[in-house]
Amino acid sequence: MEEKGTEMGVAAMAACYQGFDPAAYLQYNYTLPRADFERKDSIMPWKLACLHRAFTEGDVNGELLVDIGSGPTLYQVMSGCEVFNKVLLTDFLEVDCFQGASAWTEKAAKLRQVITDVVPVDVHRPQPLALDDLPSAGADCLVSCFCLESASADLAAFNRALGHIGSLLRPGGHLLLIGALGTSYYFAGPGVKLPVVPLNEAQVCAGLKENGYTLIRLEVYILPQHMKLGSDDLSGVFFAKARKE
């Protein structure tokens, strides 16, 4: 019965996302004031700084970086593309795979050089990617931003997804995870209200530990009042750097 309930939950989440509008999502989250590079308290510069620091500390390296749930954005691999020779973008939605594929060709030559493909992913499967999408040893690093809590029906599903993506990572490889705190929904288009698992810091740390990751660093951003736009009920964002044991 539990397995059937899990399948129904995944199917329900997949149905919700059929109305996802990449252009609206970008408008809500990646324009002013949340992407104001003139303000130190803006969320976008904070995310970029976390990723840049993690990718330049010297311990995150290797051949292959995989982005889980890329969506219609590329900021999450802008620093990583300078460290890894190959970057693989993934998403569950075909509309996002198409958006990403068309967008990255217009980016800097470095991104065009290292991004090898945009492939489907399903974090609710024990093997989220097709076997021939990865080398047998696994990826050297995973990055994932606002994916797992948005694609999961509840906390248990979020924790299972953490374990599933870990199967893609080689032992000793790193996971760089950005996600929403205290969020129950966001809008991904006019009238398209999508559910989110409302996480807290303790749940994130516990989920990582339960799934074989060692937490290296957890950082938290509290959303200022002027960035509460009504497109979601976001209270904050976390950044976790972890290593697979």
Sequence and secondary structure as in RCSB ss.txt:
>XXXX:A:sequence
MEEKGTEMGVAAMAACYQGFDPAAYLQYNYTLPRADFERKDSIMPWKLACLHRAFTEGDVNGELLVDIGSGPTLY
QVMSGCEVFNKVLLTDFLEVDCFQGASAWTEKAAKLRQVITDVVPVDVHRPQPLALDDLPSAGADCLVSCFCLES
ASADLAAFNRALGHIGSLLRPGGHLLLIGALGTSYYFAGPGVKLPVVPLNEAQVCAGLKENGYTLIRLEVYILPQ
HMKLGSDDLSGVFFAKARKE
>XXXX:A:secstr
 HHHHHHHHHHHHHHHGGG  HHHHHHHHSSTTTT TT TT HHHHHHHHHHHHHHSSSS SSEEEEET TT  G
GGTTGGGT SEEEEEES HHHHHHHHHHHTTS HHHHHHEEEEEE  TTSSS S GGGS TT EEEEEEES HHH
H SSHHHHHHHHHHHHTTEEEEEEEEEEEEES  EEESSTT EEE     HHHHHHHHHHTTEEEEEEEEEE  G
GG  SSB   EEEEEEEEE 
